[in-house]
Amino acid sequence: MTYFFSYDITNARRRNKISKTLEQLGLRVQKSIFQCDVPKEKADELKAILLERIKIKEDSLLYYPICDDCLKKSRIIGDKTLLQRVGFEIL
């Protein structure tokens, strides 16, 4: 499943920790938006880690599960493209 994580973090140090965590499992599609193609369990684990690193009263974290059919219907205007999983074989 594809998840989009978005954040608005007021503190630069916390913001850097959040972005580094998200870079480990996803691809940055905009400054504060990451696309992560992970199973639900991994997305839940990632959400829990991120929630430990933000201050609820100052920051916000949003995440959106996007099914494959919805991802195929999405469109980008401009020079970016949404990444889609491609099957592959290891020989």
Buried (B, 14 or more C-beta within 10 A) or exposed (E): BBBBBBBEBEEEEBBEBBBEBBEEBBEEBEEBBBBBBBEEEBBEEBBEBBEEBBEEEEBEBEBEEBEEEEBEEEEEEEEEEBEEEEEEEEE
